[in-house]
Amino acid sequence: MNSDNAIDILLWVWFALTFLSTAYVAYDLFARTPAMKIMKWGWIFVTLYTGPVGFVVYWLSCREPGKTTHEKFIAPLWKQSVGSTIHCLAGDATGIIVAAAITSFLGLPMGIDLVVEYLAGFGFGLLIFQALFMRVMLGGSYWQAVKKVFFPEWVSMNAVMAGMIPVMVILMTRDMQAMEPTGARFWGIMSLASLVGAVIAYPVNWWLVKSHLKHGMGTERVLGKGGEKVAPLHPEMKTMENSAHEIETSRSNAADATSPRAMAQTRDVSAASKVVVALLTIVLLAGGVAVAARLGDMSMRAERNTMQMK
């Protein structure tokens, strides 16, 4: 068995595990774990992109371990930050991957591809996954929501692309078949790129959640319309009131990180801090592009590569 065949076999095993992981996460979210609706879909998308790794992260950070325990389980800041990263990656990676598939069919140079992918990922993440799906929680109109989430989405997107760009460019340069979205290697590289993007984006999302600039891992039992606490739906959930109180009074808990009131407290974050974080993400993005340009080919096109392989 040559190395190419081994890679293809490993990819199909990965895809099979990804299917099983995504099926389980989807079932668990809609059958037993009371995550917010947008987070349910976020986890499904991200598990589809990251396979068994996404499943493991879901199990450790979001899956409700027992009845009425979700609020306490997701309260630690690191889990809140995972939720923020998942929400970010679900929107951004979806736009990036769809754009990458389209631009490859058009035969655009990789350098142009990356610009289109950045704009598509940022646009989809900002306008759909953030502003549109979160407008009720943010307590305002759609365009007010766009304004509120613009900065957190932008710095998150910079970090995601800082991780995805080198992976896509370097690996596709070394394997021309991977430029074709009709092949398994294209999707394998997109999966790996999404994983690396999530790792780079996590520290940024940790800071955003800690600074109340972005929501964390919410739960629908505490966060109802507009993000306000709602009454327990079942008798066995009465103990939730005490849990909700603890969550609301803890800086690193779900209610505090996701409530509109907490998210509105941006005055606690200085403009200088925002500028520093923004500059750091720009440096990360520039570094990712530089590595890709140094070790990969920014001029390659899917159409040209296909012709070379014939």
Disulfide bonds with the S-S distance in Angstrom:
none
